[in-house]
Amino acid sequence: MIVIGVASLMPTVYAQQAQDVEIRPVPVSEIPPQYRADAPRPRKPFLVRYTCPESGRLVVTFDNAQQTATIESGNITRYLRQGMSASGARYVNSDESYVFWIKGKDVTINGRETCVAD
């Protein structure tokens, strides 16, 4: 039997004569937190392509939950972590010799090469 809880703030809903489904009112406090409307949703990683005058095409995967960016250019892959920034999003490697800084749709690499999102 499948039991479906309906928050007690809503009017009682009765299931049609289904043998394996029961709908009954339950207090909101009994609904697991991950199913509530106000539950935070994990952000999925997303991909952005950039065109750079020197570096060529970059494919960057951002993972906001992990605060990382993975940059792929040809056969080179860079794994960066989010660094300190007063504005925009700044990603750096372990010794901060490679800096990928995003402001709007533009990106600067090491403060000298400007790339544009496709």
Kinemage of the C-alpha trace (Angstrom):
@kinemage 1
@onewidth
@group {chain A} dominant
@subgroup {mainchain}
@vectorlist {calphas} color= white
{ca met a 1} P 0.000 0.000 0.000
{ca ile a 2} L 1.253 3.492 -0.856
{ca val a 3} L 0.421 6.198 1.673
{ca ile a 4} L 0.381 9.795 0.482
{ca gly a 5} L 0.388 12.462 3.166
{ca val a 6} L -1.458 15.706 2.568
{ca ala a 7} L -0.604 18.680 4.782
{ca ser a 8} L -3.335 19.379 7.290
{ca leu a 9} L -3.488 22.985 6.103
{ca met a 10} L -5.053 21.781 2.871
{ca pro a 11} L -8.623 20.495 2.596
{ca thr a 12} L -8.980 16.760 2.997
{ca val a 13} L -8.669 14.917 -0.290
{ca tyr a 14} L -10.208 11.506 -0.741
{ca ala a 15} L -8.819 8.987 -3.191
{ca gln a 16} L -11.095 7.255 -5.588
{ca gln a 17} L -11.606 3.603 -4.836
{ca ala a 18} L -7.968 2.597 -5.383
{ca gln a 19} L -6.843 -0.445 -3.438
{ca asp a 20} L -3.147 0.374 -3.143
{ca val a 21} L -3.235 4.157 -2.525
{ca glu a 22} L -4.330 5.911 0.640
{ca ile a 23} L -4.446 9.680 0.968
{ca arg a 24} L -4.757 11.033 4.471
{ca pro a 25} L -4.152 14.409 6.114
{ca val a 26} L -0.897 14.769 8.067
{ca pro a 27} L 0.571 17.733 9.932
{ca val a 28} L 3.163 19.759 8.009
{ca ser a 29} L 5.718 18.885 10.678
{ca glu a 30} L 5.520 15.216 9.616
{ca ile a 31} L 6.479 15.928 5.991
{ca pro a 32} L 10.191 15.166 5.517
{ca pro a 33} L 12.190 18.423 5.105
{ca gln a 34} L 13.476 17.563 1.619
{ca tyr a 35} L 9.884 17.468 0.275
{ca arg a 36} L 8.803 20.847 1.618
{ca ala a 37} L 8.528 23.774 -0.794
{ca asp a 38} L 11.012 25.851 1.212
{ca ala a 39} L 13.711 23.159 1.163
{ca pro a 40} L 16.988 24.322 -0.421
{ca arg a 41} L 17.648 22.627 -3.738
{ca pro a 42} L 21.174 21.514 -4.558
{ca arg a 43} L 22.554 23.338 -7.568
{ca lys a 44} L 23.752 21.117 -10.342
{ca pro a 45} L 27.076 21.757 -12.047
{ca phe a 46} L 26.712 23.748 -15.274
{ca leu a 47} L 28.859 24.291 -18.333
{ca val a 48} L 29.913 27.543 -20.054
{ca arg a 49} L 31.978 27.901 -23.230
{ca tyr a 50} L 34.366 30.828 -23.656
{ca thr a 51} L 36.371 32.136 -26.611
{ca cys a 52} L 39.778 33.623 -25.789
{ca pro a 53} L 42.225 35.364 -28.159
{ca glu a 54} L 45.285 33.398 -26.888
{ca ser a 55} L 43.877 30.325 -25.149
{ca gly a 56} L 41.268 29.588 -27.843
{ca arg a 57} L 38.087 27.770 -26.818
{ca leu a 58} L 37.569 26.932 -23.146
{ca val a 59} L 34.894 24.643 -21.764
{ca val a 60} L 34.326 25.412 -18.085
{ca thr a 61} L 32.247 23.322 -15.683
{ca phe a 62} L 31.183 25.263 -12.610
{ca asp a 63} L 30.091 23.422 -9.474
{ca asn a 64} L 28.671 25.970 -7.025
{ca ala a 65} L 28.018 23.334 -4.361
{ca gln a 66} L 31.717 22.351 -4.333
{ca gln a 67} L 32.911 25.898 -5.177
{ca thr a 68} L 35.051 24.640 -8.043
{ca ala a 69} L 35.592 25.225 -11.746
{ca thr a 70} L 37.092 22.723 -14.174
{ca ile a 71} L 38.585 24.284 -17.293
{ca glu a 72} L 39.202 22.177 -20.392
{ca ser a 73} L 41.202 23.520 -23.323
{ca gly a 74} L 42.395 20.982 -25.880
{ca asn a 75} L 44.159 18.256 -23.892
{ca ile a 76} L 44.760 20.479 -20.820
{ca thr a 77} L 42.427 20.297 -17.819
{ca arg a 78} L 42.725 22.689 -14.887
{ca tyr a 79} L 40.966 22.097 -11.577
{ca leu a 80} L 40.359 25.351 -9.718
{ca arg a 81} L 38.801 26.274 -6.387
{ca gln a 82} L 36.913 29.461 -5.650
{ca gly a 83} L 39.176 32.183 -4.242
{ca met a 84} L 38.617 35.450 -2.413
{ca ser a 85} L 37.038 38.199 -4.501
{ca ala a 86} L 35.594 41.635 -3.793
{ca ser a 87} L 33.411 41.391 -6.909
{ca gly a 88} L 32.720 38.702 -9.472
{ca ala a 89} L 33.759 35.077 -9.075
{ca arg a 90} L 37.452 34.247 -8.842
{ca tyr a 91} L 38.826 30.725 -9.304
{ca val a 92} L 42.466 29.818 -8.657
{ca asn a 93} L 44.795 26.817 -8.690
{ca ser a 94} L 46.619 25.686 -5.529
{ca asp a 95} L 49.450 28.269 -5.693
{ca glu a 96} L 47.311 30.992 -7.355
{ca ser a 97} L 49.587 31.090 -10.401
{ca tyr a 98} L 46.490 30.634 -12.586
{ca val a 99} L 43.575 33.010 -11.904
{ca phe a 100} L 40.242 32.742 -13.738
{ca trp a 101} L 38.133 35.794 -12.818
{ca ile a 102} L 34.532 36.228 -13.966
{ca lys a 103} L 32.697 39.542 -14.097
{ca gly a 104} L 29.413 39.420 -15.996
{ca lys a 105} L 29.893 37.593 -19.297
{ca asp a 106} L 33.619 38.386 -19.478
{ca val a 107} L 36.505 36.475 -17.959
{ca thr a 108} L 40.105 37.446 -17.424
{ca ile a 109} L 42.883 34.902 -17.176
{ca asn a 110} L 45.841 35.964 -15.030
{ca gly a 111} L 44.715 39.579 -15.380
{ca arg a 112} L 45.791 39.943 -19.011
{ca glu a 113} L 43.711 37.802 -21.367
{ca thr a 114} L 40.008 38.639 -21.707
{ca cys a 115} L 37.617 35.909 -22.868
{ca val a 116} L 33.942 36.162 -23.792
{ca ala a 117} L 31.201 33.639 -23.049
{ca asp a 118} L 29.651 32.133 -26.192
